[in-house]
Amino acid sequence: MAKESIKAREIKRKKTVDKYAAKRAELKEAGDYLALQKLPRNASPVRMHNRCQLTGRPKGYMRLFGVSRINFREMALAGLIPGVRKASW
């Protein structure tokens, strides 16, 4: 499980990206790259990292479900994800 501070940092980044999204788009359209550089570093969506919603695990993230591969498997086997079942052939 990820440290709470790391999860909180990622949430803070998300808020910053949302706050400056319109301004970034406007500056990019105008071609004002000097003003873009003056925005906070965390305002760039590239700096965000996908994390599991349950544990905060950064690796093995499944975008469609929003959880890590480990949690996905546990939830699928428990029948918590509709339409997903273990393959057998």
Z-matrix of the N, CA and C atoms (Angstrom, degrees):
N
C 1 1.446
C 2 1.521 1 109.52
N 3 1.304 2 115.93 1 137.83
C 4 1.462 3 121.42 2 -178.25
C 5 1.525 4 110.92 3 -72.39
N 6 1.336 5 114.86 4 154.23
C 7 1.454 6 119.46 5 176.75
C 8 1.523 7 109.53 6 -65.59
N 9 1.304 8 115.98 7 147.23
C 10 1.468 9 120.87 8 -179.28
C 11 1.527 10 111.18 9 -61.94
N 12 1.329 11 116.97 10 -33.61
C 13 1.459 12 120.14 11 -179.40
C 14 1.528 13 111.10 12 -65.91
N 15 1.324 14 116.90 13 -35.80
C 16 1.467 15 120.99 14 179.55
C 17 1.526 16 109.73 15 -68.98
N 18 1.333 17 116.45 16 -42.55
C 19 1.471 18 120.24 17 178.14
C 20 1.529 19 110.27 18 -63.67
N 21 1.329 20 116.77 19 -41.32
C 22 1.463 21 121.30 20 179.90
C 23 1.528 22 110.80 21 -65.38
N 24 1.321 23 116.83 22 -37.75
C 25 1.463 24 121.12 23 179.02
C 26 1.522 25 110.79 24 -63.39
N 27 1.323 26 115.86 25 -39.83
C 28 1.461 27 120.67 26 -179.95
C 29 1.537 28 110.97 27 -67.59
N 30 1.328 29 116.94 28 -38.24
C 31 1.465 30 121.60 29 177.45
C 32 1.536 31 109.98 30 -65.30
N 33 1.332 32 115.84 31 -41.02
C 34 1.460 33 121.25 32 178.66
C 35 1.532 34 110.30 33 -63.43
N 36 1.331 35 116.24 34 -40.68
C 37 1.467 36 120.50 35 177.35
C 38 1.513 37 111.23 36 -61.07
N 39 1.337 38 115.95 37 -42.85
C 40 1.470 39 121.19 38 -179.68
C 41 1.527 40 110.35 39 -59.90
N 42 1.332 41 116.88 40 -43.12
C 43 1.462 42 121.19 41 178.97
C 44 1.525 43 111.27 42 -63.56
N 45 1.334 44 116.64 43 -40.43
C 46 1.459 45 121.00 44 179.57
C 47 1.522 46 111.24 45 -65.38
N 48 1.340 47 116.03 46 -42.18
C 49 1.468 48 120.45 47 178.56
C 50 1.519 49 110.02 48 -61.81
N 51 1.327 50 116.97 49 -44.54
C 52 1.469 51 120.73 50 179.80
C 53 1.533 52 111.66 51 -63.80
N 54 1.332 53 115.66 52 -38.03
C 55 1.457 54 120.91 53 -177.45
C 56 1.534 55 111.55 54 -64.98
N 57 1.318 56 116.62 55 -40.97
C 58 1.464 57 120.84 56 -174.17
C 59 1.531 58 113.90 57 -100.31
N 60 1.318 59 119.07 58 5.27
C 61 1.467 60 121.66 59 -175.73
C 62 1.529 61 112.44 60 -58.58
N 63 1.314 62 117.11 61 -47.48
C 64 1.463 63 120.64 62 -178.24
C 65 1.531 64 110.93 63 -65.81
N 66 1.314 65 115.84 64 -42.52
C 67 1.460 66 120.04 65 -179.06
C 68 1.527 67 111.05 66 -65.64
N 69 1.336 68 116.59 67 -40.39
C 70 1.470 69 121.00 68 177.65
C 71 1.525 70 110.97 69 -61.89
N 72 1.322 71 116.48 70 -44.31
C 73 1.466 72 120.59 71 -179.83
C 74 1.527 73 110.40 72 -62.69
N 75 1.311 74 115.75 73 -41.80
C 76 1.466 75 121.00 74 -179.97
C 77 1.530 76 111.11 75 -63.54
N 78 1.330 77 116.72 76 -45.16
C 79 1.459 78 120.85 77 -179.71
C 80 1.530 79 111.66 78 -67.72
N 81 1.318 80 116.39 79 -37.67
C 82 1.465 81 119.84 80 178.50
C 83 1.514 82 110.94 81 -64.85
N 84 1.324 83 115.71 82 -41.51
C 85 1.460 84 120.62 83 -179.55
C 86 1.531 85 110.76 84 -64.01
N 87 1.333 86 115.45 85 -37.62
C 88 1.460 87 120.41 86 179.87
C 89 1.528 88 111.32 87 -77.25
N 90 1.327 89 117.21 88 -16.69
C 91 1.461 90 120.79 89 -178.84
C 92 1.514 91 113.22 90 79.10
N 93 1.309 92 116.94 91 20.40
C 94 1.466 93 122.60 92 -179.05
C 95 1.529 94 109.57 93 -89.13
N 96 1.320 95 115.92 94 81.78
C 97 1.459 96 120.28 95 -174.96
C 98 1.523 97 112.34 96 -78.05
N 99 1.302 98 117.51 97 -21.62
C 100 1.458 99 120.46 98 176.77
C 101 1.528 100 110.11 99 -67.30
N 102 1.334 101 116.30 100 -42.43
C 103 1.469 102 120.85 101 178.70
C 104 1.529 103 110.13 102 -69.53
N 105 1.328 104 116.42 103 -32.95
C 106 1.466 105 119.93 104 177.62
C 107 1.521 106 110.89 105 -62.46
N 108 1.326 107 116.15 106 -38.29
C 109 1.463 108 120.46 107 -179.68
C 110 1.523 109 112.03 108 -68.18
N 111 1.327 110 116.75 109 -24.36
C 112 1.462 111 120.43 110 -178.73
C 113 1.527 112 112.85 111 -80.74
N 114 1.340 113 116.83 112 -12.91
C 115 1.465 114 119.97 113 176.23
C 116 1.526 115 108.60 114 -69.80
N 117 1.329 116 117.71 115 159.63
C 118 1.466 117 119.58 116 178.19
C 119 1.524 118 111.40 117 -58.88
N 120 1.297 119 116.08 118 147.39
C 121 1.459 120 121.45 119 -178.21
C 122 1.527 121 111.45 120 -61.20
N 123 1.322 122 115.86 121 -38.56
C 124 1.458 123 119.94 122 -178.06
C 125 1.525 124 113.36 123 -77.01
N 126 1.321 125 117.32 124 2.98
C 127 1.462 126 120.33 125 176.93
C 128 1.523 127 110.93 126 -79.31
N 129 1.314 128 116.52 127 -10.92
C 130 1.462 129 120.75 128 179.88
C 131 1.531 130 109.94 129 -83.43
N 132 1.337 131 117.69 130 128.47
C 133 1.471 132 119.76 131 -178.88
C 134 1.524 133 113.38 132 -67.14
N 135 1.318 134 117.42 133 -15.40
C 136 1.462 135 121.05 134 179.31
C 137 1.532 136 111.08 135 -66.70
N 138 1.311 137 116.65 136 -26.84
C 139 1.468 138 120.09 137 -176.77
C 140 1.531 139 113.67 138 -78.99
N 141 1.328 140 117.05 139 -9.42
C 142 1.471 141 119.58 140 178.92
C 143 1.525 142 109.95 141 -76.71
N 144 1.315 143 115.99 142 152.60
C 145 1.456 144 121.43 143 179.98
C 146 1.517 145 108.86 144 -130.92
N 147 1.331 146 116.76 145 132.71
C 148 1.465 147 119.98 146 178.34
C 149 1.522 148 109.75 147 -68.66
N 150 1.318 149 115.93 148 132.58
C 151 1.464 150 121.37 149 178.57
C 152 1.517 151 109.80 150 -133.71
N 153 1.323 152 115.74 151 150.96
C 154 1.457 153 122.27 152 177.17
C 155 1.534 154 108.48 153 -60.87
N 156 1.318 155 116.62 154 134.13
C 157 1.463 156 120.53 155 -179.05
C 158 1.523 157 112.19 156 -70.04
N 159 1.317 158 116.82 157 -25.10
C 160 1.462 159 119.68 158 -176.78
C 161 1.524 160 112.56 159 -88.59
N 162 1.337 161 116.98 160 -45.47
C 163 1.454 162 120.10 161 -173.82
C 164 1.515 163 114.56 162 -112.80
N 165 1.329 164 117.59 163 -19.11
C 166 1.453 165 120.37 164 -177.66
C 167 1.517 166 113.09 165 86.09
N 168 1.319 167 117.60 166 8.25
C 169 1.466 168 121.78 167 -179.26
C 170 1.529 169 109.81 168 -64.48
N 171 1.349 170 117.82 169 128.94
C 172 1.454 171 119.95 170 -176.51
C 173 1.526 172 114.69 171 -86.00
N 174 1.298 173 117.43 172 -20.72
C 175 1.466 174 120.04 173 -176.52
C 176 1.518 175 110.78 174 -104.92
N 177 1.307 176 116.50 175 153.23
C 178 1.459 177 121.04 176 179.34
C 179 1.517 178 112.28 177 70.42
N 180 1.329 179 116.71 178 33.44
C 181 1.466 180 122.47 179 -177.31
C 182 1.518 181 109.79 180 -81.45
N 183 1.325 182 117.26 181 130.40
C 184 1.458 183 121.88 182 177.24
C 185 1.530 184 107.45 183 -103.57
N 186 1.334 185 115.93 184 107.53
C 187 1.459 186 122.49 185 -171.84
C 188 1.530 187 112.62 186 -60.25
N 189 1.326 188 116.89 187 -38.89
C 190 1.458 189 121.37 188 -176.68
C 191 1.533 190 111.97 189 -62.10
N 192 1.330 191 116.43 190 -33.42
C 193 1.466 192 121.11 191 -176.26
C 194 1.528 193 113.37 192 -107.65
N 195 1.320 194 118.10 193 -17.57
C 196 1.460 195 121.55 194 177.64
C 197 1.517 196 114.52 195 77.88
N 198 1.325 197 117.28 196 15.92
C 199 1.464 198 121.01 197 179.23
C 200 1.526 199 109.69 198 -130.86
N 201 1.326 200 115.97 199 167.46
C 202 1.458 201 120.34 200 178.72
C 203 1.525 202 109.82 201 -77.34
N 204 1.318 203 115.75 202 164.81
C 205 1.460 204 121.25 203 -177.93
C 206 1.529 205 112.00 204 -59.82
N 207 1.310 206 116.82 205 -33.53
C 208 1.466 207 121.41 206 -178.31
C 209 1.520 208 110.18 207 -68.91
N 210 1.332 209 116.52 208 -48.88
C 211 1.464 210 120.43 209 178.10
C 212 1.517 211 111.61 210 -65.96
N 213 1.334 212 116.02 211 -35.81
C 214 1.463 213 119.91 212 177.73
C 215 1.524 214 110.18 213 -59.58
N 216 1.316 215 116.77 214 -46.17
C 217 1.464 216 120.97 215 -178.26
C 218 1.531 217 111.22 216 -63.27
N 219 1.329 218 115.51 217 -44.72
C 220 1.465 219 119.76 218 179.45
C 221 1.527 220 110.97 219 -61.67
N 222 1.310 221 116.01 220 -44.33
C 223 1.468 222 120.39 221 -178.88
C 224 1.530 223 111.48 222 -68.16
N 225 1.329 224 116.77 223 -38.47
C 226 1.462 225 120.60 224 179.95
C 227 1.524 226 110.63 225 -66.21
N 228 1.317 227 117.01 226 -42.32
C 229 1.464 228 120.53 227 -179.88
C 230 1.533 229 111.63 228 -68.15
N 231 1.333 230 115.50 229 -29.74
C 232 1.461 231 119.60 230 178.53
C 233 1.532 232 111.66 231 -82.77
N 234 1.334 233 116.43 232 -6.42
C 235 1.461 234 120.50 233 179.10
C 236 1.510 235 113.86 234 79.34
N 237 1.336 236 117.09 235 24.15
C 238 1.464 237 120.97 236 -177.49
C 239 1.524 238 113.29 237 -87.82
N 240 1.345 239 116.69 238 -12.68
C 241 1.461 240 120.11 239 179.49
C 242 1.522 241 108.07 240 -110.07
N 243 1.315 242 118.24 241 113.06
C 244 1.459 243 121.24 242 -176.78
C 245 1.538 244 111.62 243 -64.61
N 246 1.312 245 115.76 244 137.10
C 247 1.450 246 121.42 245 176.56
C 248 1.504 247 115.16 246 83.15
N 249 1.312 248 117.84 247 1.20
C 250 1.459 249 120.92 248 -179.99
C 251 1.517 250 108.62 249 -113.47
N 252 1.341 251 115.12 250 130.24
C 253 1.450 252 118.35 251 175.58
C 254 1.523 253 108.63 252 -145.56
N 255 1.304 254 115.36 253 161.64
C 256 1.454 255 121.41 254 -177.37
C 257 1.521 256 109.88 255 -68.69
N 258 1.317 257 115.25 256 134.15
C 259 1.452 258 120.09 257 179.81
C 260 1.522 259 110.19 258 -79.07
N 261 1.328 260 116.31 259 141.47
C 262 1.456 261 120.69 260 173.31
C 263 1.517 262 108.35 261 -149.50
N 264 1.306 263 116.55 262 128.71
C 265 1.456 264 120.25 263 179.24
C 266 1.503 265 110.99 264 -145.30
